[in-house]
Amino acid sequence: MPCSSPLRLLSLLIFLVSPCTVSAQPAPEPVLAAKSWILIDHMTNQVLTANDPDSRAEPASLTKLMTAYLTFKALKAGTITEQQETRISTAAWRQEGSRTFIDPRTPVSVGDMIRGVIVQSGNDACIALAELLGGSEADFVTMMNREAKRLGMNNTHFMNSNGLSHPDHYSTARDLATLAGAIIRDFPEYYGLYSIKSFTYNRITQSNRNRLLLIDPTVDGMKTGQTKEAGFCLVGSALREPKRLVGVVLGASSDNARVQEMLKLLNYGFKSHDLMRIYAANQPLSQFRIWKGAEKLVNAGFTQDLVISLPKGKNNKIEPILESRQPVFAPLTKGQEIGTLTLTIDDEFYGSFPVVALADVPRAGFFGRMRDSIVLWFKSL
């Protein structure tokens, strides 16, 4: 049931929104020379623009984002270290395509293999890491698919660790953005590797294929990919304080095209949207009725600032509706979800956000619980 009128919430919302963008006009969404794309605000996880983002496509070397994710996970868990060295199999050494030029006669460190994967896009380094972490590439691929499912990459299936073409190896722009965002969120201590512009191994220096690192100083990642079937692909991320954006462009016609289209996508996102604090942390939005509790009411709101990415010129077009998931029973703990705030812009759905209890509410005594049980019974008649 609604627990506060939209007018009351709207007046509060306008008070909190920065007034500097009131006169700004929303920018038209870009049209890219690519098969599919998506742009996401990393802080709010909101899609700012997209075209065919759930269409399955060959991810090519963007696959290596998952190989890196699992490697970072093992490093963080302490099951491997960057200094650890391992022997390279003949299968890894013989990998076709882009290579780090690891040698089966020479042990290689995990740190060098990671940089080989991220900077040089080495297919051989991918196989070596897969064998180290999974025992075999086939078992590592099972780990990749399990992790993809856990992250919510519902339209992704991997058949190898490096992105070589296979009819059952596919992903989507949305899923790859999810994976890129997970790397930034879960492994900030390793994300800086994606901004390395070149890496030398075995006396061979190779430049990072992500030319955006040389063009836009705000870009600090992430990965390129290219095969005949996939076309030219790019996952890019840029930080222009306080906003970080993650973009995915799939199926461009050339290296130059994917770079220019990604720049177009990122520039649109930074120019067209503003981060807005809609409600402050621990600020009561309303009070919800609590049944069978020591208190009859509890303040409802957010334990962290509610920040959204809002199109310019739309801050006075927002309509919020707050709803309680009645009946709500004690005991309650602070942070427990008890309602939903729904936002619309120009009468179109914008997003829903969970509202939580801002205080603990213990259970009432026997007679208090009995009284509320009787009241609820009469309400149900």
MOSULJO-V279684 format. One record per residue. N is the residue number from 1. RES is the residue in one small letter. SS is DSSP state (A for helix, B for strand, O for the rest). NEAR is the number of other ideal C-beta (glycine too) atoms within 12 Angstrom. Layout:
BEGIN
N;RES;SS;NEAR
N;RES;SS;NEAR
END
This chain:
BEGIN
1;m;O;17
2;p;B;23
3;c;B;31
4;s;B;28
5;s;O;17
6;p;A;24
7;l;A;15
8;r;A;20
9;l;A;34
10;l;A;28
11;s;A;17
12;l;A;27
13;l;A;35
14;i;A;22
15;f;A;19
16;l;A;27
17;v;O;31
18;s;O;20
19;p;A;14
20;c;A;12
21;t;A;24
22;v;O;18
23;s;O;12
24;a;O;20
25;q;O;13
26;p;O;23
27;a;O;21
28;p;O;13
29;e;O;22
30;p;O;28
31;v;O;14
32;l;O;35
33;a;O;25
34;a;O;36
35;k;O;29
36;s;B;37
37;w;B;46
38;i;B;44
39;l;B;47
40;i;B;41
41;d;B;37
42;h;O;38
43;m;O;28
44;t;O;32
45;n;O;27
46;q;B;32
47;v;B;31
48;l;B;39
49;t;B;37
50;a;B;31
51;n;B;28
52;d;O;22
53;p;O;30
54;d;O;26
55;s;O;24
56;r;O;28
57;a;B;39
58;e;O;37
59;p;O;51
60;a;A;40
61;s;A;43
62;l;A;51
63;t;A;49
64;k;A;53
65;l;A;53
66;m;A;49
67;t;A;47
68;a;A;48
69;y;A;46
70;l;A;44
71;t;A;43
72;f;A;37
73;k;A;27
74;a;A;29
75;l;A;28
76;k;A;19
77;a;A;14
78;g;O;10
79;t;O;16
80;i;O;26
81;t;O;18
82;e;O;24
83;q;O;15
84;q;O;24
85;e;B;19
86;t;B;28
87;r;O;20
88;i;O;36
89;s;O;23
90;t;A;16
91;a;A;23
92;a;A;36
93;w;A;26
94;r;O;17
95;q;O;34
96;e;O;19
97;g;O;27
98;s;O;33
99;r;O;29
100;t;O;40
101;f;O;29
102;i;O;41
103;d;O;24
104;p;O;21
105;r;O;11
106;t;O;19
107;p;O;18
108;v;B;37
109;s;B;26
110;v;A;30
111;g;A;28
112;d;A;34
113;m;A;48
114;i;A;42
115;r;A;36
116;g;A;43
117;v;A;53
118;i;A;46
119;v;O;39
120;q;O;40
121;s;O;41
122;g;O;42
123;n;A;38
124;d;A;40
125;a;A;47
126;c;A;48
127;i;A;43
128;a;A;49
129;l;A;51
130;a;A;41
131;e;A;33
132;l;A;39
133;l;A;37
134;g;A;30
135;g;O;15
136;s;O;20
137;e;A;31
138;a;A;19
139;d;A;18
140;f;A;34
141;v;A;35
142;t;A;23
143;m;A;30
144;m;A;42
145;n;A;30
146;r;A;21
147;e;A;33
148;a;A;33
149;k;A;20
150;r;A;20
151;l;A;29
152;g;O;18
153;m;O;35
154;n;O;18
155;n;O;25
156;t;O;37
157;h;B;27
158;f;O;42
159;m;O;26
160;n;O;36
161;s;O;47
162;n;O;47
163;g;O;43
164;l;O;33
165;s;O;24
166;h;O;21
167;p;O;11
168;d;O;15
169;h;O;32
170;y;B;32
171;s;B;46
172;t;O;35
173;a;A;45
174;r;A;36
175;d;A;40
176;l;A;53
177;a;A;49
178;t;A;38
179;l;A;45
180;a;A;45
181;g;A;39
182;a;A;33
183;i;A;41
184;i;A;37
185;r;A;23
186;d;A;24
187;f;O;29
188;p;A;20
189;e;A;14
190;y;A;31
191;y;A;30
192;g;A;22
193;l;A;36
194;y;A;41
195;s;A;30
196;i;O;28
197;k;O;26
198;s;B;19
199;f;B;30
200;t;B;18
201;y;B;30
202;n;O;23
203;r;O;9
204;i;B;19
205;t;B;17
206;q;B;26
207;s;B;19
208;n;O;31
209;r;O;35
210;n;O;41
211;r;O;24
212;l;A;38
213;l;A;31
214;l;A;15
215;i;A;19
216;d;O;28
217;p;O;13
218;t;O;23
219;v;B;34
220;d;B;31
221;g;B;44
222;m;B;50
223;k;B;49
224;t;B;43
225;g;B;43
226;q;B;33
227;t;B;29
228;k;O;13
229;e;O;23
230;a;O;36
231;g;B;29
232;f;B;35
233;c;B;48
234;l;B;53
235;v;B;52
236;g;B;50
237;s;B;43
238;a;B;38
239;l;B;28
240;r;B;23
241;e;O;11
242;p;O;19
243;k;B;31
244;r;B;34
245;l;B;48
246;v;B;49
247;g;B;52
248;v;B;53
249;v;B;52
250;l;B;49
251;g;B;36
252;a;B;34
253;s;O;21
254;s;O;20
255;d;A;22
256;n;A;17
257;a;A;26
258;r;A;40
259;v;A;33
260;q;A;27
261;e;A;37
262;m;A;47
263;l;A;31
264;k;A;33
265;l;A;47
266;l;A;44
267;n;A;29
268;y;A;29
269;g;A;42
270;f;A;30
271;k;A;27
272;s;A;30
273;h;B;37
274;d;B;34
275;l;B;31
276;m;B;37
277;r;B;26
278;i;B;37
279;y;B;36
280;a;O;20
281;a;O;20
282;n;O;20
283;q;O;24
284;p;O;27
285;l;O;41
286;s;B;32
287;q;B;25
288;f;B;40
289;r;B;29
290;i;B;35
291;w;B;34
292;k;O;29
293;g;B;30
294;a;O;21
295;e;O;26
296;k;O;19
297;l;B;24
298;v;B;37
299;n;B;28
300;a;B;42
301;g;B;37
302;f;O;33
303;t;O;24
304;q;O;20
305;d;O;21
306;l;B;37
307;v;B;29
308;i;B;35
309;s;B;37
310;l;B;36
311;p;B;33
312;k;O;30
313;g;O;22
314;k;O;30
315;n;O;33
316;n;O;23
317;k;O;24
318;i;B;35
319;e;B;26
320;p;B;38
321;i;B;32
322;l;B;39
323;e;B;28
324;s;B;30
325;r;O;25
326;q;O;19
327;p;O;21
328;v;B;33
329;f;B;25
330;a;O;30
331;p;O;22
332;l;B;33
333;t;O;19
334;k;O;22
335;g;O;21
336;q;O;25
337;e;B;24
338;i;B;40
339;g;B;36
340;t;B;26
341;l;B;38
342;t;B;23
343;l;B;35
344;t;B;20
345;i;B;28
346;d;O;16
347;d;O;12
348;e;B;14
349;f;B;13
350;y;B;27
351;g;B;26
352;s;B;20
353;f;B;30
354;p;B;24
355;v;B;39
356;v;B;34
357;a;B;37
358;l;O;32
359;a;O;28
360;d;O;20
361;v;B;31
362;p;O;20
363;r;B;20
364;a;O;23
365;g;O;14
366;f;A;11
367;f;A;11
368;g;A;22
369;r;A;22
370;m;A;15
371;r;A;18
372;d;A;28
373;s;A;19
374;i;A;16
375;v;A;18
376;l;A;19
377;w;A;13
378;f;A;10
379;k;A;14
380;s;A;9
381;l;O;7
END
